[in-house]
């Protein structure tokens, strides 16, 4: 799945949620997905929380094949910034 397809999946979940924080999925050289002001973008920018992971793990995360808490504990996701924003991720993805 491409970053664009993942962003579209996230956007569908965002439209059904009350998530209002700013969050960045940083996939290194593959790019970023930003969520800010109820908008999803592939443009980089500042965010309250940054989640660093591979594109493969991001795809698993948005498709429900990877539990966010387990992924953090296993080192598949690195959290930077405000961890309380990352805790809201489950609600966003369940949308």
C-alpha positions as MATLAB code, in Angstrom:
seq = 'XXXXXXXXXXXXXXXXXXXXXXXXXXXXXXXXXXXXXXXXXXXXXXXXXXXXXXXXXXXXXXXXXXXXXXXXXXXXXXXXXXXXXXXXXXXXXXX';
ca = [
       0.000    0.000    0.000;
       1.368    3.435   -0.915;
       1.529    6.412    1.459;
      -1.242    8.035   -0.582;
      -3.521    5.018   -0.099;
      -2.695    4.905    3.621;
      -3.447    8.645    3.891;
      -6.848    8.073    2.237;
      -7.626    5.309    4.751;
      -6.638    7.593    7.637;
      -8.759   10.392    6.171;
     -11.837    8.128    6.186;
     -11.265    7.343    9.861;
     -10.628   10.999   10.661;
     -13.925   12.042    9.093;
     -15.758    9.733   11.524;
     -13.802   10.707   14.648;
     -13.497   13.671   16.995;
      -9.675   13.685   16.722;
      -8.524   17.335   16.673;
      -4.823   17.087   17.574;
      -1.837   17.263   15.245;
      -0.031   14.014   14.525;
       2.738   13.054   12.122;
       3.494    9.566   10.826;
       7.184    9.730    9.848;
       8.194    6.906    7.534;
      11.742    8.148    6.943;
      12.783    8.422    3.305;
       9.354    7.127    2.186;
       7.724   10.345    3.427;
       5.280   11.563    6.038;
       1.558   11.714    6.638;
       0.402   14.722    8.635;
      -2.889   15.116   10.446;
      -3.643   18.693   11.483;
      -6.808   20.768   11.645;
      -8.909   17.700   10.689;
      -6.942   17.465    7.418;
      -4.636   14.695    6.162;
      -1.629   15.690    4.077;
       1.607   14.253    2.686;
       3.331   17.580    3.437;
       5.758   17.715    6.365;
       5.220   20.161    9.193;
       5.205   20.559   12.969;
       2.996   18.242   15.042;
       2.229   17.745   18.717;
       3.232   14.081   18.351;
       5.418   12.238   15.843;
       5.259    8.496   15.288;
       8.281    7.050   13.484;
       7.804    3.716   11.752;
       8.186    1.892    8.452;
       5.532    2.153    5.755;
       4.872   -1.569    6.233;
       4.144   -1.097    9.941;
       1.988    1.960    9.234;
      -0.071   -0.107    6.788;
      -0.485   -2.844    9.417;
      -1.463   -0.199   11.983;
      -4.214    1.383    9.862;
      -5.583   -1.990    8.742;
      -5.803   -3.261   12.328;
      -3.115   -5.920   11.937;
      -0.802   -4.173   14.425;
      -1.818   -3.084   17.920;
      -0.392    0.413   18.639;
       0.610   -0.337   22.246;
       2.246   -3.640   21.322;
       4.074   -1.974   18.429;
       5.510    0.700   20.737;
       6.638   -1.908   23.276;
       8.256   -3.984   20.508;
      10.069   -0.935   19.137;
       8.178   -0.934   15.819;
       6.892    2.568   16.567;
       8.895    5.353   18.196;
       6.862    8.144   19.819;
       8.142   11.718   19.962;
       6.408   14.744   21.442;
       3.153   14.526   23.394;
       2.412   10.846   24.136;
      -1.195   11.663   25.098;
      -1.880   12.401   21.424;
      -0.519    8.964   20.482;
      -2.907    7.414   23.031;
      -5.844    8.796   20.992;
      -4.680    6.946   17.890;
      -6.935    3.942   18.530;
     -10.041    6.115   18.366;
      -8.841    7.725   15.146;
      -8.130    4.409   13.445;
     -11.403    2.843   14.554;
     -13.256    5.937   13.299;
];
